[in-house]
């Protein structure tokens, strides 16, 4: 049985070849200066990559006589290129005027990698046990985090979508990912909710309130809490009882949590989100030990009755115990940090919240370091902040009544609009205005396709944005069939499937015995592009920039569209090899769609 061949990170192979060549010619260059050799992908039919390494090295060492009599970076680059022999990965090197090196990949290498995709599928490059141990990490991803007794709204969209996609990519890379849903299921608000529940729903155990009632219920309880001193006093007493695990309070708390959970699980099901609850209540029993540890090592001060940790050069301290003896976000987040870093032994922890919470997490990260839990040489705590979702007018996204837009209503509207667009496109096809894939949908298929397209449009529009920037939520832009949208990508994918069907060949034969051969410059260009997937994914998880994967997906679909203009895919002479390339494209698109949370459709 053939050994499974993983995808290769071509940039790593190129860096190794370039480094080796430079060291052979210029041994005086320190090895540590060649660690970060920059390799950039190029959009050219003549070459696939480009490197500015010689320009940078020449600027850095020209005064040190490292380059002897060479007067310009271009001369040095020419020396590097002269006499270079095909090493099985690089076919040839060329020099640009500025001294940049253009890199062309060997045709046989490209063909072999495409054939490996066809035969073995997609496996991230973990090539031997030594490298495997260095690369695999335990990574905690803290995302979504809705609040109990409130419906999920547009403010939860980015954390939920970004978090799910981040987890999928990290898991594909082979990491041990812990998906954490840090729900808001504890705190002073539960005192007023329990108080209001006991007062207005004395038979709540038999007649369970619905979440829509619970949302209004929360608003009513908050209004009473703010206006009625007696209600506020009783609510505070219920908080104390709840924290003391009073049976009736715990029973009411569980009811409220269960009602909320039922509703936000509907959202998760539609968005295909998988996570595990570790809510604020989960850490309650850990907090006393966290406080004691911090006191024992001498990093706690008492300030106006509160126990605090002062952070150097920061005006605001970490308050691990309030003056009334209660816990707060700092208490919970310190306990969570300790659990993840010490008990779970996480190598990397990602916190997905809006950028406005960065100052809070900066304090928590510093306090965790002071507590001795956070080894910055071996571990990483990272705030994966994101911008806000704004309305079409660029202002805060709200309903006409001034409330936050509920996430379920937003998804329903996206589906409705997607359905309208799909049916319009079907009409246009019948009238000869659109390219047709030769397929027709039943009403049930229309509904399924609209759900997938609507959800994909919302997700992809979010993921393609610069993460830290705000963006305007505009349905028409999301559902645009042209440009970098989920709709365009899905139509592109369906057309690839249509080509494969029309070829009338047994694709499974190519999976068993692939034989892809380059017969056209654009085939080579497209093949080299899809081989960039592992490098793109590594950049995405290094920089936490999922929009780079979206850009890559769009680039593939654009090149596929170009292919239809360059040559006939189902061509008698080259049909076999081009169908194999398109099958490899389908495999790559299928995986990339999954990584950004898009479900594929076979007919639109």
Residue, then its C-alpha position, 0 to 999 in steps of 0.5 A: x500500500x502506498x504511503x500517504x503523501x502530505x501536501x508540501x509547503x512549497x515556500x519552505x522548500x524554496x527558502x531552503x534552496x535559496x538559503x543553500x545557494x546563498x551560503x555556498x556563494x557567500x559563506x560570510x553571511x551569518x546563518x541567523x540572517x538567513x532564517x527569515x527568507x521572504x518568499x512571495x507568491x507571484x501572479x504570472x504565467x512565467x514564474x510562481x514566486x519572487x524573493x527580495x532576499x538579495x536586495x535586503x542582504x545587499x543593503x545590510x552587508x554591502x559595507x562589510x565586504x561580504x559581496x566582494x567586488x559586486x556593486x549592486x544587488x542585481x549583480x549579486x542576484x545574477x551571481x546567485x542565479x548563474x549556474x543554478x541547477x534544477x533541484x527537483x523543486x525549482x526549475x529556474x531562477x531569473x533576476x529582475x532589474x531591482x535585484x529581485x529573484x523570480x522563481x519558476x517551479x519544476x513542471x514534474x514537481x507540480x504534476x506529482x503534487x497534483x497527482x498526490x492530491x488526486x490519489x491521497x487527498x489533502x493532508x497537512x504537511x507534518x512529515x516526520x515525528x520530529x517535526x510533528x512534535x514541534x508543530x502540533x500544539x494544544x490550542x484553546x479557542x474561546x469564542x461566541x460566548x452569548x449571555x444567558x437570558x438574552x437572544x443572540x444578536x448581531x454582536x455575537x456574529x463575528x466571534x462565532x463565525x471567526x472562532x469556528x473557522x479558526x478552529x477548523x483550520x487549526x484542526x486541519x493543520x493537526x493541532x489539538x484544539x479545545x473549543x470553549x464557549x465562555x457563556x455569561x451564565x453567572x453574576x449579579x443579573x441572575x439575582x434580579x432574574x430569579x427574583x422576578x421569576x419567583x414573583x411572576x412565575x410561581x408555578x414556573x416548574x410546570x409552565x416554563x416561560x419561552x425565550x421570547x418571554x425571557x428576553x422581555x422578562x430580562x428587560x422587566x427585571x432590569x427596569x425593576x432593579x434600577x427603579x425599585x429599591x426593595x426589588x434591588x435589595x431582594x435581588x442582591x440577597x438572591x445573588x448571595x443565595x445563588x452563590x451559596x448554592x441554595x437549591x431553589x435558586x440553583x433550580x431557577x438558574x438552571x431553568x433560565x440557562x436551559x431556556x437560553x441554551x435551547x435557543x442559541x443551540x438553534x443558531x449554532x445548528x444553522x451556522x454549523x458551530x461546534x463548541x463546549x460550554x465552560x461558562x462563568x459558573x464553571x470557574x466559581x469553585x476555582x476562584x478561591x484557590x486562584x486568589x489564595x495563590x496570588x496572595x501567597x506569592x505576594x502580588x495581591x494588594x487590598x484597596x478600599x476593601x477589594x483585592x487587586x493585582x497592580x500591573x506595571x505601567x497600567x492605571x487600572x488594576x486587576x480586581x480579583x475580589x470585589x469589596x463586597x466579597x463578590x467575584x467579577x469578570x477579572x476573577x473568572x478570567x484569571x481562573x480561566x487563564x490558570x486552568x488553560x495554561x497550567x491544568x490544560x497545558x495549552x501552548x496557545x490560547x485565543x480569545x475572540x472578542x471585539x477590539x474594545x476588550x483588548x485592554x481588559x485582556x492585556x491586564x489578565x495576560x500580565x497578571x497571569x504572567x505575574x502569577x507564574x502560570x504564563x511562560x511567555x517563552x513556551x506559551x502564547x495568550x492572544x486577543x483575537x480582536x475584531x471590529x464591529x458590524x455596522x448597519x448599511x448607513x455605517x452606524x450601529x446596526x439596530x432595528x427601527x425600534x433601536x434594538x440590536x438585530x437578532x441573529x436568527x432574524x438576520x439569518x432568516x432574511x439572508x435565506x429569503x433573499x438568497x432564495x429570491x436570487x436563485x429563482x431569478x437566476x433560474x428564470x434567466x437561464x431559461x430565457x438564455x441570459x445566463x450560463x446554464x449547468x443543465x440542472x433544475x431544482x425542485x422546491x425542496x432543493x431550492x429551500x436547501x440551496x437558499x439556506x446554504x447560500x444565505x448562511x454562506x453569504x453572511x459568513x463569508x462576507x464577515x470572514x473576508x473583511x480585515x478582522x480588526x476593521x468595522x464593516x457595513x452589513x449590506x445584504x445586496x453586497x453579500x449576495x452579489x453574484x460577481x466579485x469576492x462573495x460566497x455566491x460567486x464562489x458557490x456558482x464557480x464550484x457548481x460550474x466545476x461540478x458541471x464540467x466534471x459531469x459533462x466529461x462523462x468519465x469515471x473520476x474514481x479511476x483518476x484517484x486510483x491511478x492519477x496521470x496529470x500532465x501539464x499541456x498548457x501554460x494556464x494549466x500550470x498556473x492554476x495547478x501551482x496556485x492550488x498547491x499554495x493551500x498549506x502556505x496560505x493556511x500557515x500564514x492565516x493561523x500565524x497572523x490570525x487573518x482568515x481574510x487571506x484564505x478568502x482572498x485565496x479562494x477567490x483567486x482560484x475561482x477567478x483563475x478557473x473562470x480564465x481557464x474556460x476562456x483559454x482552452x476547452x476543458x473537455x477537449x479530445x486531445x487533453x481531456x483526461x489531464x484537464x479533467x484531473x486538474x479540475x478534480x484537484x481544483x474541486x478537492x481544494x475548493x471543497x476543503x477551503x469551503x469547509x474551512x470558512x464554514x461554507x456548505x457546498x451545493x451541487x446544483x443552483 
